[in-house]
């Protein structure tokens, strides 16, 4: 059929044009049966809705924004895959903004987005963000906002995270079970929600096993500074026999220093890290990892954001979602 449009679809189905339009947008006010009928006929006739025309009629941009600290970290790349899949089903575009762990850049991005350029925002805050006034200013505009991974607990905004404290507890306990007595934790900046959770799990595991010799080293974005701190740690009199890295970047820095100092992993030092890097299995030796459900976090965060955009009521358990991580044991924590 040539020149298929909403009017022709409506005529074929004996429905109102507005009903067909809302069915194609998955509007919850239209029954699932009707939505299925409309979509089936649209697919059969090769009808493609015009998102630009639709956005003009609804005064919507048909675009959401995702603000992330970086994409070098494989976790955020996988989150974006989950977001994109949901957005595509909804007929939305995704704008991706990088803060590069810079609080001022984050503030500038949100200032631009407050002008209504997008219909909603997902954000994982930078590790230099200690003041959340810019996020509160965005929220007060009434624009939909969802946090994921790195969140602001004080704000009454939906957030989707993993079980950082529990996963960290299990990773630390794994090192203890593998024979470690002195475990160092390579931490992110202490102002981050994920850092607090991961540090908490590490300390809880030590306390349970009666160990008070905690070693916490705060690392950052500068690889050379990180290596200096790790080098100093591994050359100290109280050298650890296990390292738990809060993110894969710190694990890579640890491997580099161990190679430089001729420290054998896992014989002299066992290493485990939060990481979604597929190449972790190719490290020498393969790196034991805490794998976060990154794709699922992105998909869930986007699903909830679209519910807010569509002015649907959130269930209580959708306002704070926690998805479990898993530990993959490899040779970096094996018994020597």
C-alpha positions, 0 to 999 in steps of 0.5 A, spaced: 500 500 500 502 506 497 503 512 502 501 509 508 499 514 514 495 514 520 489 515 517 489 509 513 491 505 518 485 508 522 481 506 517 483 499 516 482 498 523 476 502 524 479 506 530 480 513 531 487 516 528 488 518 535 488 511 538 492 509 532 497 514 534 497 512 541 498 505 540 504 506 536 507 510 542 505 504 547 501 509 551 498 505 557 491 508 556 490 503 550 489 496 551 495 491 549 490 487 544 489 494 540 496 496 541 498 489 538 493 490 532 496 496 530 503 494 530 501 488 526 498 492 521 503 497 521 509 492 520 505 489 515 504 495 511 511 498 512 508 504 516 514 508 519 511 513 524 515 520 523 518 521 530 520 529 528 512 530 526 510 527 532 515 531 537 512 537 534 505 535 535 507 533 542 512 539 544 517 533 545 524 532 543 523 525 543 530 525 546 533 523 552 540 525 555 545 520 559 551 523 562 556 519 564 563 520 567 567 516 562 566 511 556 573 508 557 570 504 563 567 498 560 561 498 565 558 505 562 559 502 555 554 496 557 550 501 560 549 505 554 547 499 550 541 497 555 539 504 554 539 504 547 535 498 546 530 501 550 530 508 547 530 505 540 523 501 542 520 507 544 522 511 538 527 516 542 534 518 540 539 518 546 544 524 547 551 522 550 555 527 555 561 525 558 563 529 564 571 526 564 570 526 572 569 534 572 564 537 576 564 543 573 563 540 566 557 536 569 554 543 572 555 546 565 552 540 561 546 540 566 545 547 565 544 546 558 539 541 559 535 545 563 532 549 557 528 543 555 533 540 550 531 533 552 525 530 555 529 526 560 536 525 563 539 519 566 546 521 570 552 517 574 555 523 577 563 524 577 568 523 582 569 530 583 562 532 585 561 534 592 555 539 591 549 537 588 546 544 587 546 543 580 542 537 580 537 539 585 536 545 580 535 541 574 530 536 578 526 543 580 524 544 573 520 538 573 524 535 568 524 527 569 531 525 572 534 518 574 540 516 577 544 510 576 550 507 579 553 513 582 547 516 585 545 522 590 542 518 596 539 525 599 535 527 593 528 524 592 529 521 585 529 514 582 536 511 582 538 504 580 545 501 583 548 494 584 549 491 591 556 494 592 557 493 599 554 486 599 559 484 592 565 488 596 564 484 602 564 477 598 570 479 594 574 481 600 572 474 604 574 471 597 581 473 598 581 471 605 579 464 604 584 464 599 589 465 605 590 473 605 591 476 611 593 483 609 588 486 604 589 493 601 583 496 598 584 501 592 578 506 593 575 511 589 574 518 591 570 518 598 564 522 596 561 517 591 556 513 593 559 507 590 565 508 594 562 508 600 558 502 599 565 498 597 569 501 602 563 499 607 563 491 605 571 491 605 571 493 612 565 489 614 569 483 611 575 484 615 571 485 622 567 479 621 574 475 621 577 479 626 582 483 622 583 490 624 589 491 619 585 495 614 589 499 608 585 503 604 589 507 598 585 512 595 586 513 587 584 517 582 584 518 574 591 519 574 595 513 572 602 515 574 599 518 581 596 511 582 602 507 580 606 511 585 601 510 591 601 502 589 608 502 588 609 505 595 604 500 598 607 494 595 614 497 597 612 498 605 614 494 611 606 492 611 606 490 604 599 487 603 598 480 600 592 481 597 589 487 593 581 489 592 581 494 587 574 498 586 575 499 579 578 495 573 583 501 572 586 500 579 587 493 577 591 495 571 595 499 575 597 494 580 599 489 574 603 494 571 607 495 578 607 488 580 611 487 573 615 493 574 617 490 581 617 483 579 612 481 584 608 475 582 601 474 582 598 470 585 604 467 588 606 473 592 600 478 591 592 476 590 588 481 586 580 482 585 577 488 582 570 490 580 570 490 572 566 489 566 572 488 562 571 482 557 579 482 556 580 481 564 580 473 562 586 475 558 590 478 563 596 475 565 594 471 570 587 472 568 583 477 573 578 475 578 572 480 577 566 482 581 562 483 574 556 488 575 550 487 571 551 494 567 546 492 561 541 490 566 542 497 570 542 501 563 535 498 561 532 498 568 534 505 568 531 507 561 525 503 563 524 507 569 525 514 566 520 513 560 515 511 565 516 518 568 517 521 562 510 518 560 507 521 567 506 513 569 506 512 577 512 508 579 511 503 584 515 503 590 520 498 588 521 502 582 524 508 586 530 504 588 532 498 584 538 494 586 541 489 581 546 483 584 553 483 581 557 476 581 564 474 582 568 470 577 574 467 580 580 466 576 587 465 577 589 472 580 586 470 586 588 462 586 592 459 591 599 459 590 
